[in-house]
Structures are given as C-alpha cells and as structure tokens.
C-alpha cells in the first residue's frame, strides 16, 4: 500500500463562507479520493466543529429574522470601525480570540501530521507559540500580494502607523521566520 502523508489544514471561519480559500477546501474534501490516490490524506479544521455538541446533534440556531438583524448590526459596526481605532481593535481582538479557540482545540487533539497548513499568520503564530512538539512541517499561506496587512488596513485604516500595527508586524515576521514554507496566493 502507498504511504499517505497526513496533512492537517487549520482555517478559522466556516466552510459556509463564500471566499476563495473555502472553495479550495471544499474541493479538497469533495475530491478526497483523488488526493489519497496521490499520497495525501487531508483533514480540515474550521470553526464549524464548534457548531455541534459532542453527541453530534446540532446546536439550536437563531431564526432567519434574528440572523438578518444581527448581520445588519455587525455590518454597520464594521463600517464604523473604519473610523475608530477602538472598534477596529475590538474586531481584530475578537477574531484573534476566535482563532485561538480553534488552535487550542486542535492542539488538544495531539495529532501527528506530516504537514500543517495555515491560511494566515494569526493561526500559524498561535500554533507555533502554543505547540510544545512541532514534528510536522509548517506551511503558511498568505492571501496577499506580499504587502503585509494590506487587506486588513483596507478594513481598519486606523491601524496605520500605530504601535499596534508594529506589534502585529513583529509577530508576522517571527512567524514567517519559524515556518518551513511561506506561500503567497
């Protein structure tokens, strides 16, 4: 039998999002046999794992009406964040804490893959920071043209020129130096 390389993909967010990386992950899941035939066994970890209780029964969902209202409030608040460092910081902090939850869960599984793939520096940094044992090759994808935080600064322009952005840049640099492969998409 052919040896399979175990590849774990850590991607915060949901497979229900409509963005490029999610489409790629869905194709990997759909074409699992194709990749296995070429020697790769992918396991994908997203925040979707937290939407189910241990018994496998879905957690009660919010009604469509309430979801619509919540979505509108979040959208408006995100627009206001463009003009407020504090709101920008709170959105960014929330995202980091959400990502940390996924990384800590992943680490609790004590998996032993050959490769671990990350789709941003945030989860990669947290993995490298909290992981005690790093036998796997670490691959970090950056969905950018190589200019750090370009898209985030579009959403949160109040970060420009701040010590907060400088700290984020230091974390990114450290993470890039400590990965085995850095890939720009």
N, C-alpha and C positions, 0 to 999 in steps of 0.2 A: 504494500500500500504506500501511496505517496505521502511524504511528510507535509503537514499543513502548518504554515506559520500562523500563529494566533495574533490577530490584530484587534485591539480594543480602540474604539473611537469614542472620545468624550466630547459631546457637543451640547452645551447648555441651550435651553429652549425646548421647543416641541417639534415633533415631526409633522405637526399640523400647520406649521408656519409656511408661508409662501415666499421662500428665499432660496437662492442658488444652492447653498450647502445642504439644505434639507432635501432638495430634489435629488442631489447626488446620493445622499444617504438612503433615500427611498429606493433608488435604483440598485444600490448595493444589497439592500435587504431583498428586493424582488429577484435579483439575479444571484442569490447566494450560491447556488449550484455552479454557476459559471466561474465564480471566484474560487470556490473549493476545488474545481477541476484544474485550476492554475496554481493551487498550493496555498490559498489564503482563506482563513476562517475568520470572518469579521463578526464582532459583537459590538453593538452600538448602544451607548448610554446617553440618554437625554432626560430632561425633567419629566417626561411622560411617565417614568417609573413611579413618581410620587402621586400620580393621579389615581392610583389604585391602592386599596387597602391590602393587607397581607393575604386575606382569603381570596383575593383575585376579583372581588366584587367592586365595581366602580363606585367611587365616592359620589355622593349626591351632587348634582350640578346646579348651577344658578340658572334661572329661567332665561329664555332668549331676551325678554324685555329688560331684565336687570343687567344682562351681559351688555346689551346695547348702550344702556345708560352709563355703565362703568367704563366701557370703551370710549365713549364720548368725553367723559371726565378725564381719563388718562390722556387722551389725545390733546385736549385743551391745556392740561397741565404741562405736557411735554412741550407744547408751543411756548408757554410762559417760561419754561426752563431755558429757552434760548436767550432770555433777557435777565436771568438770575443765576448767579453763581451757586447760591444755596440750593435752589431747586435742581440745578444741574448736578451738583454734588450728591444730593439725595437720590436722584435717579441712578447715578453711577454706583453709589454705595449699595443700593438695593440690588442692582444687577450683580455686583461682586459677592454679596452675601448669598444670593440665589445660586450663583456658580459654586461658591464654597460648599454649599449643602450637597450639590451633586458630586463634587470631588471627594468630599469626606465620605459620602456613601460608597463611592467607587473604591476608595482605599479600604473601607471596612470589609470589602469582599475578598481581599487578599488574593487577587487574581495574579496569574503569572504569564502574561502575554509576551510575545516576542517583540511586538511593536505597540506603542500607544500613540494615537494620533489626536491632536488637539486642533481646534479651528480658531483659536485666538490665544493671545498671550495671557489672558486672565486665568483661564483654567489650567493652562500649562504652568504658569508661575505657581499657582496654588498646589498643583500636583508635585512639582519639584520641591516646594517648600515643606509640604507635609509628609511626603513619602519617605519612609525610613529605608526602603530597599528599592533600588532602581535597576533591576536587571534588564528591563526592556529598553529598546531603542526608542527615544522620544522624538516625535516628528511634530513640528508646529507649523500649521498653515496660517498664513496671513492673507486675508481677503483685502488686499490693498495693492497699490502700485509701488509700494516700498516707502512711502512717506508716512511715518508713524502717526497714528491717531487722526489721520486726515478726515475720515468719515465721522468720527466721534466729535471732532471740532466743528463739523457742519451742524450737528445736532446741539452741541453745547459750546458755542463760541466763547462763552465767559471763562472757559478753562485756559484760553490762550494767554501765554506769558505768566502763568501763575506758578507758585511753588508746588501746587497740587499736580499740575501737568509735568513739572520737572521730576517729581517723585514717581509718577506713572512711567515716565521715560526711563528712569533708572531701573525700575522693575522690568520693563521691556528689554532693556539692554542685558540685564543679568539673565533673564530667561533665554534670550537668544544665544547667549554665550554657553548656556548649560543644556541646550538641546543638541541632539545628534544631527538633525536635519531641519532646515528652515525653508519653507516653500511659500512662494508668493503666487497668488492666484489673481 
